[in-house]
């Protein structure tokens, strides 16, 4: 997997790590000290959730874009040193913070602000913002994004979605924004006061198709007027900035930047079967007026966004699926029936083996798609395969996990039922996260 100059990424963010007060609040000081000792891990910025007014900057020229990674010509799935150190820190965080707090976060239908502050300090919103705009990216890092999603979801998928939501908006503006859009919004993601933001694509209708949107943006005067209903907006009640999918008159399905304080935009809670810790909400758009420069990217960019979002969901499915597999493997060798571990039963052993095979297949095709995306080559076919496998096998892994636990799989005493419900989201959610 191609990456930036070894150690460069980790050392840039490491300088912000040691000073973080959030470490002590969350009991992560030892994790941070190990990171400083190694000299190769990620760092921190403080999150602020206060409403703000974004200072508009004019400029219709194409903004800066992260460069595509170079192609080595060798098929190699070994993570770079940068990727290894990022994943190591986030894996520690997921194991020590997200997983222990998963049940409480689900009960509250929200992720604690202290947890969100910590992930903001890891620099998640900076991964795909070019260095020239205050971020950390020298090259496209879709593979890194998948690895990060996997590591976070291995702790808890609902909280992982909440943690990744602002990064999705920052990434979209970095990849497809004009110079004016980037100068208006990206400083908020890079200068220490990261806004609560959400990429909203899904609509509350059966068999939703992201390319057949009922939310429309019609020309009026010098701008557009938006009308429609959106669902699956992560932490929408607290959001300050949205990137909303709409059918734009004269352009087709596209992304529209909408500030949360815009007249005509209302938010309501919309909890679902799973991902309850993501704080999902529904947006009602009634004659929401936006300027002409609120349109983000082109119709082609919108298609790329959908594919990259699906890769992010595939990464989340990998992390949650891995959690199910690990839990089930331990359960079947300790749970006894008829005087022996149920793992000795051939049907049980084969089912666990199938789960491992399916998970590995999902991982290989997802990483291949992400690798092609960051190289700047066509990845539509690979993204479609990743979407198909992650939605089908992700749900199957969750179902098999519940079945193997029997009655224990149905009760909240064991976390497998929550992972099952979260994995169901992979096949129906669009947007929200991005790599």
C-alpha positions as a Python dict, from the first residue, in 0.01 Angstrom:
ca = {
    (1, 'X'): (0, 0, 0),
    (2, 'X'): (157, 322, -109),
    (3, 'X'): (192, 598, 152),
    (4, 'X'): (367, 915, 246),
    (5, 'X'): (732, 940, 348),
    (6, 'X'): (779, 688, 634),
    (7, 'X'): (727, 842, 979),
    (8, 'X'): (629, 1181, 838),
    (9, 'X'): (257, 1158, 902),
    (10, 'X'): (291, 1017, 1252),
    (11, 'X'): (556, 1264, 1360),
    (12, 'X'): (356, 1562, 1234),
    (13, 'X'): (61, 1473, 1454),
    (14, 'X'): (276, 1338, 1738),
    (15, 'X'): (379, 1691, 1831),
    (16, 'X'): (19, 1761, 1937),
    (17, 'X'): (-23, 1439, 2134),
    (18, 'X'): (149, 1492, 2466),
    (19, 'X'): (-30, 1815, 2555),
    (20, 'X'): (-383, 1674, 2536),
    (21, 'X'): (-588, 1697, 2856),
    (22, 'X'): (-844, 1456, 2711),
    (23, 'X'): (-600, 1169, 2764),
    (24, 'X'): (-637, 1193, 3140),
    (25, 'X'): (-1016, 1233, 3121),
    (26, 'X'): (-1048, 911, 2923),
    (27, 'X'): (-771, 721, 3102),
    (28, 'X'): (-555, 703, 2791),
    (29, 'X'): (-241, 861, 2931),
    (30, 'X'): (-53, 529, 2924),
    (31, 'X'): (-154, 473, 2564),
    (32, 'X'): (-24, 817, 2477),
    (33, 'X'): (299, 764, 2666),
    (34, 'X'): (362, 447, 2470),
    (35, 'X'): (302, 647, 2156),
    (36, 'X'): (546, 919, 2254),
    (37, 'X'): (804, 660, 2352),
    (38, 'X'): (776, 498, 2011),
    (39, 'X'): (786, 839, 1847),
    (40, 'X'): (557, 726, 1570),
    (41, 'X'): (192, 782, 1656),
    (42, 'X'): (-90, 1022, 1601),
    (43, 'X'): (-180, 1343, 1781),
    (44, 'X'): (-443, 1579, 1891),
    (45, 'X'): (-658, 1881, 1834),
    (46, 'X'): (-948, 1994, 2052),
    (47, 'X'): (-1304, 1975, 1925),
    (48, 'X'): (-1554, 2256, 1974),
    (49, 'X'): (-1924, 2200, 1909),
    (50, 'X'): (-2049, 2558, 1933),
    (51, 'X'): (-2253, 2696, 1647),
    (52, 'X'): (-2060, 2930, 1424),
    (53, 'X'): (-2092, 3143, 1117),
    (54, 'X'): (-1856, 3040, 840),
    (55, 'X'): (-1678, 3335, 683),
    (56, 'X'): (-1742, 3314, 311),
    (57, 'X'): (-1443, 3329, 77),
    (58, 'X'): (-1504, 3383, -293),
    (59, 'X'): (-1332, 3173, -557),
    (60, 'X'): (-1471, 2946, -826),
    (61, 'X'): (-1140, 2801, -941),
    (62, 'X'): (-1064, 2438, -862),
    (63, 'X'): (-919, 2401, -515),
    (64, 'X'): (-616, 2200, -409),
    (65, 'X'): (-646, 1824, -439),
    (66, 'X'): (-448, 1548, -266),
    (67, 'X'): (-218, 1385, -520),
    (68, 'X'): (-275, 1028, -630),
    (69, 'X'): (-37, 775, -485),
    (70, 'X'): (241, 634, -695),
    (71, 'X'): (203, 281, -830),
    (72, 'X'): (475, 38, -722),
    (73, 'X'): (370, -229, -970),
    (74, 'X'): (368, -494, -695),
    (75, 'X'): (58, -638, -527),
    (76, 'X'): (137, -581, -160),
    (77, 'X'): (-114, -562, 124),
    (78, 'X'): (145, -477, 387),
    (79, 'X'): (50, -144, 551),
    (80, 'X'): (308, 131, 541),
    (81, 'X'): (473, 248, 863),
    (82, 'X'): (238, 548, 865),
    (83, 'X'): (-66, 324, 838),
    (84, 'X'): (62, 83, 1102),
    (85, 'X'): (117, 355, 1360),
    (86, 'X'): (-219, 521, 1293),
    (87, 'X'): (-407, 191, 1319),
    (88, 'X'): (-217, 94, 1634),
    (89, 'X'): (-320, 408, 1819),
    (90, 'X'): (-680, 392, 1701),
    (91, 'X'): (-702, 21, 1782),
    (92, 'X'): (-589, 96, 2139),
    (93, 'X'): (-847, 373, 2160),
    (94, 'X'): (-1123, 148, 2023),
    (95, 'X'): (-1039, -130, 2268),
    (96, 'X'): (-999, 90, 2575),
    (97, 'X'): (-1269, 353, 2515),
    (98, 'X'): (-1520, 263, 2243),
    (99, 'X'): (-1586, -99, 2335),
    (100, 'X'): (-1627, -49, 2712),
    (101, 'X'): (-1858, 247, 2649),
    (102, 'X'): (-2061, 90, 2367),
    (103, 'X'): (-2360, -16, 2575),
    (104, 'X'): (-2394, 322, 2745),
    (105, 'X'): (-2360, 505, 2412),
    (106, 'X'): (-2632, 293, 2258),
    (107, 'X'): (-2864, 353, 2553),
    (108, 'X'): (-2808, 728, 2522),
    (109, 'X'): (-2853, 721, 2142),
    (110, 'X'): (-2537, 929, 2122),
    (111, 'X'): (-2159, 914, 2149),
    (112, 'X'): (-2011, 1101, 2449),
    (113, 'X'): (-1855, 1435, 2361),
    (114, 'X'): (-1535, 1333, 2539),
    (115, 'X'): (-1501, 1038, 2302),
    (116, 'X'): (-1566, 1257, 1999),
    (117, 'X'): (-1309, 1505, 2125),
    (118, 'X'): (-1053, 1229, 2146),
    (119, 'X'): (-1106, 1113, 1790),
    (120, 'X'): (-1091, 1473, 1676),
    (121, 'X'): (-756, 1497, 1845),
    (122, 'X'): (-634, 1192, 1655),
    (123, 'X'): (-662, 1409, 1346),
    (124, 'X'): (-928, 1202, 1167),
    (125, 'X'): (-1060, 1510, 991),
    (126, 'X'): (-711, 1593, 862),
    (127, 'X'): (-624, 1265, 689),
    (128, 'X'): (-753, 1368, 345),
    (129, 'X'): (-699, 1745, 369),
    (130, 'X'): (-389, 1852, 172),
    (131, 'X'): (-96, 1995, 364),
    (132, 'X'): (-133, 2317, 168),
    (133, 'X'): (-474, 2364, 332),
    (134, 'X'): (-358, 2281, 684),
    (135, 'X'): (-417, 1906, 676),
    (136, 'X'): (-186, 1606, 681),
    (137, 'X'): (-232, 1455, 335),
    (138, 'X'): (48, 1454, 83),
    (139, 'X'): (-131, 1186, -120),
    (140, 'X'): (-476, 1029, -139),
    (141, 'X'): (-522, 790, 152),
    (142, 'X'): (-835, 584, 84),
    (143, 'X'): (-661, 270, 211),
    (144, 'X'): (-572, 446, 534),
    (145, 'X'): (-936, 550, 564),
    (146, 'X'): (-1053, 189, 531),
    (147, 'X'): (-801, 71, 790),
    (148, 'X'): (-911, 346, 1029),
    (149, 'X'): (-1279, 258, 980),
    (150, 'X'): (-1202, -108, 1047),
    (151, 'X'): (-1008, -27, 1364),
    (152, 'X'): (-1278, 203, 1501),
    (153, 'X'): (-1564, -38, 1424),
    (154, 'X'): (-1373, -317, 1595),
    (155, 'X'): (-1444, -118, 1911),
    (156, 'X'): (-1801, -12, 1832),
    (157, 'X'): (-1956, 54, 1493),
    (158, 'X'): (-2213, 310, 1609),
    (159, 'X'): (-1955, 528, 1780),
    (160, 'X'): (-1720, 478, 1486),
    (161, 'X'): (-1976, 634, 1251),
    (162, 'X'): (-2017, 931, 1486),
    (163, 'X'): (-1641, 978, 1505),
    (164, 'X'): (-1595, 961, 1127),
    (165, 'X'): (-1881, 1192, 1029),
    (166, 'X'): (-1690, 1525, 1039),
    (167, 'X'): (-1406, 1367, 844),
    (168, 'X'): (-1652, 1274, 567),
    (169, 'X'): (-1746, 1638, 514),
    (170, 'X'): (-1384, 1755, 530),
    (171, 'X'): (-1281, 1486, 282),
    (172, 'X'): (-1561, 1576, 39),
    (173, 'X'): (-1466, 1944, 39),
    (174, 'X'): (-1098, 1855, 3),
    (175, 'X'): (-1158, 1625, -293),
    (176, 'X'): (-1417, 1824, -485),
    (177, 'X'): (-1442, 2175, -339),
    (178, 'X'): (-1361, 2497, -521),
    (179, 'X'): (-1093, 2728, -389),
    (180, 'X'): (-1362, 2940, -222),
    (181, 'X'): (-1534, 2642, -60),
    (182, 'X'): (-1208, 2508, 73),
    (183, 'X'): (-1099, 2845, 213),
    (184, 'X'): (-1443, 2898, 369),
    (185, 'X'): (-1489, 2567, 546),
    (186, 'X'): (-1166, 2368, 579),
    (187, 'X'): (-995, 2604, 827),
    (188, 'X'): (-1262, 2501, 1080),
    (189, 'X'): (-1147, 2140, 1046),
    (190, 'X'): (-776, 2218, 1069),
    (191, 'X'): (-739, 2498, 1321),
    (192, 'X'): (-848, 2324, 1638),
    (193, 'X'): (-1224, 2387, 1651),
    (194, 'X'): (-1364, 2105, 1442),
    (195, 'X'): (-1734, 2153, 1361),
    (196, 'X'): (-1996, 1884, 1402),
    (197, 'X'): (-2070, 1799, 1040),
    (198, 'X'): (-2257, 1535, 845),
    (199, 'X'): (-2264, 1397, 490),
    (200, 'X'): (-2632, 1319, 426),
    (201, 'X'): (-2739, 1105, 131),
    (202, 'X'): (-3008, 860, 244),
    (203, 'X'): (-3380, 931, 212),
    (204, 'X'): (-3662, 759, 404),
    (205, 'X'): (-3806, 548, 127),
    (206, 'X'): (-3799, 177, 42),
    (207, 'X'): (-3529, 53, -194),
    (208, 'X'): (-3359, 391, -181),
    (209, 'X'): (-3143, 466, -486),
    (210, 'X'): (-2880, 739, -432),
    (211, 'X'): (-2901, 822, -802),
    (212, 'X'): (-3280, 874, -797),
    (213, 'X'): (-3315, 1145, -535),
    (214, 'X'): (-3647, 1300, -433),
    (215, 'X'): (-3471, 1590, -259),
    (216, 'X'): (-3438, 1861, -524),
    (217, 'X'): (-3248, 2185, -566),
    (218, 'X'): (-3418, 2419, -811),
    (219, 'X'): (-3271, 2738, -951),
    (220, 'X'): (-3412, 3058, -811),
    (221, 'X'): (-3257, 3397, -856),
    (222, 'X'): (-2883, 3369, -818),
    (223, 'X'): (-2894, 3045, -619),
    (224, 'X'): (-3099, 2734, -546),
    (225, 'X'): (-3394, 2633, -329),
    (226, 'X'): (-3387, 2288, -166),
    (227, 'X'): (-3690, 2081, -71),
    (228, 'X'): (-3708, 1726, 56),
    (229, 'X'): (-3654, 1490, 347),
    (230, 'X'): (-3323, 1323, 434),
    (231, 'X'): (-3252, 1051, 689),
    (232, 'X'): (-2943, 902, 847),
    (233, 'X'): (-2785, 1239, 933),
    (234, 'X'): (-2521, 1161, 1195),
    (235, 'X'): (-2559, 1381, 1506),
    (236, 'X'): (-2772, 1618, 1302),
    (237, 'X'): (-2920, 1783, 1611),
    (238, 'X'): (-2577, 1925, 1695),
    (239, 'X'): (-2440, 1966, 1344),
    (240, 'X'): (-2314, 2299, 1218),
    (241, 'X'): (-2254, 2198, 858),
    (242, 'X'): (-2416, 1952, 618),
    (243, 'X'): (-2322, 1821, 276),
    (244, 'X'): (-2657, 1708, 139),
    (245, 'X'): (-2729, 1495, -168),
    (246, 'X'): (-2993, 1651, -393),
    (247, 'X'): (-3107, 1640, -754),
    (248, 'X'): (-2972, 1977, -873),
    (249, 'X'): (-3158, 2137, -1161),
    (250, 'X'): (-2942, 2125, -1472),
    (251, 'X'): (-2683, 1895, -1318),
    (252, 'X'): (-2849, 1587, -1169),
    (253, 'X'): (-2760, 1415, -840),
    (254, 'X'): (-2496, 1628, -669),
    (255, 'X'): (-2373, 1747, -331),
    (256, 'X'): (-2489, 2073, -175),
    (257, 'X'): (-2323, 2251, 117),
    (258, 'X'): (-2584, 2369, 368),
    (259, 'X'): (-2504, 2544, 695),
    (260, 'X'): (-2716, 2424, 984),
    (261, 'X'): (-2849, 2768, 1073),
    (262, 'X'): (-3004, 2816, 727),
    (263, 'X'): (-3375, 2905, 737),
    (264, 'X'): (-3609, 2622, 643),
    (265, 'X'): (-3387, 2342, 776),
    (266, 'X'): (-3528, 2145, 1069),
    (267, 'X'): (-3388, 1839, 1245),
    (268, 'X'): (-3564, 1558, 1431),
    (269, 'X'): (-3436, 1244, 1604),
    (270, 'X'): (-3453, 934, 1386),
    (271, 'X'): (-3303, 637, 1576),
    (272, 'X'): (-3278, 312, 1388),
    (273, 'X'): (-3241, -59, 1446),
    (274, 'X'): (-2865, -26, 1478),
    (275, 'X'): (-2598, 244, 1491),
    (276, 'X'): (-2786, 403, 1779),
    (277, 'X'): (-2468, 558, 1917),
    (278, 'X'): (-2436, 756, 1593),
    (279, 'X'): (-2724, 983, 1698),
    (280, 'X'): (-2907, 948, 1365),
    (281, 'X'): (-3152, 1223, 1273),
    (282, 'X'): (-3391, 1324, 995),
    (283, 'X'): (-3365, 1653, 805),
    (284, 'X'): (-3664, 1841, 669),
    (285, 'X'): (-3578, 2091, 396),
    (286, 'X'): (-3855, 2344, 330),
    (287, 'X'): (-3757, 2612, 79),
    (288, 'X'): (-3396, 2619, 198),
    (289, 'X'): (-3215, 2890, 1),
    (290, 'X'): (-2846, 2842, -77),
    (291, 'X'): (-2615, 3045, -304),
    (292, 'X'): (-2497, 2914, -639),
    (293, 'X'): (-2153, 2841, -497),
    (294, 'X'): (-2303, 2594, -248),
    (295, 'X'): (-2298, 2318, -512),
    (296, 'X'): (-2006, 2088, -431),
    (297, 'X'): (-1843, 1917, -728),
    (298, 'X'): (-2006, 1771, -1038),
    (299, 'X'): (-2236, 1480, -1108),
    (300, 'X'): (-1926, 1267, -1173),
    (301, 'X'): (-1784, 1373, -836),
    (302, 'X'): (-2112, 1266, -676),
    (303, 'X'): (-2072, 918, -822),
    (304, 'X'): (-1718, 901, -683),
    (305, 'X'): (-1849, 1011, -344),
    (306, 'X'): (-2104, 729, -337),
    (307, 'X'): (-1833, 475, -420),
    (308, 'X'): (-1591, 608, -159),
    (309, 'X'): (-1869, 613, 99),
    (310, 'X'): (-1949, 251, 24),
    (311, 'X'): (-1584, 163, 77),
    (312, 'X'): (-1599, 332, 415),
    (313, 'X'): (-1904, 123, 508),
    (314, 'X'): (-1719, -187, 390),
    (315, 'X'): (-1433, -92, 623),
    (316, 'X'): (-1678, -55, 912),
    (317, 'X'): (-1825, -396, 828),
    (318, 'X'): (-1477, -547, 849),
    (319, 'X'): (-1426, -415, 1200),
    (320, 'X'): (-1766, -524, 1330),
    (321, 'X'): (-1739, -861, 1154),
    (322, 'X'): (-1400, -917, 1312),
    (323, 'X'): (-1552, -848, 1654),
    (324, 'X'): (-1821, -1110, 1594),
    (325, 'X'): (-1571, -1370, 1474),
    (326, 'X'): (-1336, -1319, 1769),
    (327, 'X'): (-1619, -1340, 2021),
    (328, 'X'): (-1772, -1649, 1864),
    (329, 'X'): (-1438, -1831, 1841),
    (330, 'X'): (-1388, -1794, 2214),
    (331, 'X'): (-1750, -1875, 2296),
    (332, 'X'): (-1768, -2206, 2108),
    (333, 'X'): (-1458, -2346, 2278),
    (334, 'X'): (-1577, -2253, 2628),
    (335, 'X'): (-1949, -2331, 2593),
    (336, 'X'): (-2016, -2697, 2664),
    (337, 'X'): (-2307, -2917, 2563),
    (338, 'X'): (-2338, -3292, 2624),
    (339, 'X'): (-2008, -3293, 2809),
    (340, 'X'): (-1788, -3128, 2545),
    (341, 'X'): (-1725, -2784, 2387),
    (342, 'X'): (-1971, -2710, 2108),
    (343, 'X'): (-1668, -2629, 1889),
    (344, 'X'): (-1620, -3007, 1859),
    (345, 'X'): (-1941, -3025, 1659),
    (346, 'X'): (-1862, -3024, 1289),
    (347, 'X'): (-2150, -2792, 1197),
    (348, 'X'): (-2028, -2533, 1448),
    (349, 'X'): (-1665, -2557, 1337),
    (350, 'X'): (-1757, -2524, 970),
    (351, 'X'): (-1975, -2221, 1038),
    (352, 'X'): (-1694, -2044, 1221),
    (353, 'X'): (-1455, -2131, 937),
    (354, 'X'): (-1700, -1989, 683),
    (355, 'X'): (-1721, -1665, 882),
    (356, 'X'): (-1342, -1631, 870),
    (357, 'X'): (-1333, -1701, 495),
    (358, 'X'): (-1609, -1450, 425),
    (359, 'X'): (-1440, -1184, 634),
    (360, 'X'): (-1110, -1230, 455),
    (361, 'X'): (-1278, -1212, 115),
    (362, 'X'): (-1449, -887, 215),
    (363, 'X'): (-1119, -743, 331),
    (364, 'X'): (-925, -829, 17),
    (365, 'X'): (-1176, -680, -227),
    (366, 'X'): (-1226, -368, -12),
    (367, 'X'): (-853, -298, 9),
    (368, 'X'): (-815, -355, -363),
    (369, 'X'): (-1090, -103, -437),
    (370, 'X'): (-944, 152, -193),
    (371, 'X'): (-597, 106, -341),
    (372, 'X'): (-724, 176, -692),
    (373, 'X'): (-918, 479, -566),
    (374, 'X'): (-612, 641, -413),
    (375, 'X'): (-408, 569, -727),
    (376, 'X'): (-660, 770, -927),
    (377, 'X'): (-760, 479, -1152),
    (378, 'X'): (-1109, 344, -1224),
    (379, 'X'): (-1248, 156, -923),
    (380, 'X'): (-1624, 137, -993),
    (381, 'X'): (-1623, -241, -1040),
    (382, 'X'): (-1414, -304, -729),
    (383, 'X'): (-1627, -68, -519),
    (384, 'X'): (-1943, -249, -635),
    (385, 'X'): (-1792, -584, -537),
    (386, 'X'): (-1689, -448, -198),
    (387, 'X'): (-2040, -316, -143),
    (388, 'X'): (-2199, -646, -243),
    (389, 'X'): (-1972, -864, -31),
    (390, 'X'): (-1977, -640, 275),
    (391, 'X'): (-2355, -607, 276),
    (392, 'X'): (-2422, -975, 208),
    (393, 'X'): (-2147, -1139, 411),
    (394, 'X'): (-2151, -873, 681),
    (395, 'X'): (-2514, -956, 756),
    (396, 'X'): (-2440, -1329, 730),
    (397, 'X'): (-2154, -1304, 979),
    (398, 'X'): (-2379, -1117, 1219),
    (399, 'X'): (-2659, -1371, 1174),
    (400, 'X'): (-2427, -1670, 1220),
    (401, 'X'): (-2280, -1509, 1531),
    (402, 'X'): (-2625, -1479, 1688),
    (403, 'X'): (-2716, -1835, 1584),
    (404, 'X'): (-2400, -1987, 1728),
    (405, 'X'): (-2469, -1826, 2064),
    (406, 'X'): (-2821, -1966, 2065),
    (407, 'X'): (-3033, -1800, 2333),
    (408, 'X'): (-2729, -1599, 2442),
    (409, 'X'): (-2718, -1440, 2099),
    (410, 'X'): (-3062, -1287, 2152),
    (411, 'X'): (-3001, -1112, 2485),
    (412, 'X'): (-2805, -797, 2561),
    (413, 'X'): (-2581, -979, 2806),
    (414, 'X'): (-2365, -1057, 2504),
    (415, 'X'): (-2265, -789, 2252),
    (416, 'X'): (-2323, -1003, 1943),
    (417, 'X'): (-2686, -891, 1908),
    (418, 'X'): (-2569, -528, 1890),
    (419, 'X'): (-2305, -610, 1631),
    (420, 'X'): (-2570, -795, 1430),
    (421, 'X'): (-2799, -490, 1432),
    (422, 'X'): (-2514, -258, 1337),
    (423, 'X'): (-2403, -481, 1050),
    (424, 'X'): (-2753, -467, 903),
    (425, 'X'): (-2689, -100, 827),
    (426, 'X'): (-2412, -172, 577),
    (427, 'X'): (-2649, -274, 300),
    (428, 'X'): (-2894, 16, 342),
    (429, 'X'): (-2694, 321, 448),
    (430, 'X'): (-2547, 564, 194),
    (431, 'X'): (-2318, 855, 268),
    (432, 'X'): (-2243, 949, 631),
    (433, 'X'): (-1883, 821, 610),
    (434, 'X'): (-1614, 862, 345),
    (435, 'X'): (-1259, 748, 277),
}
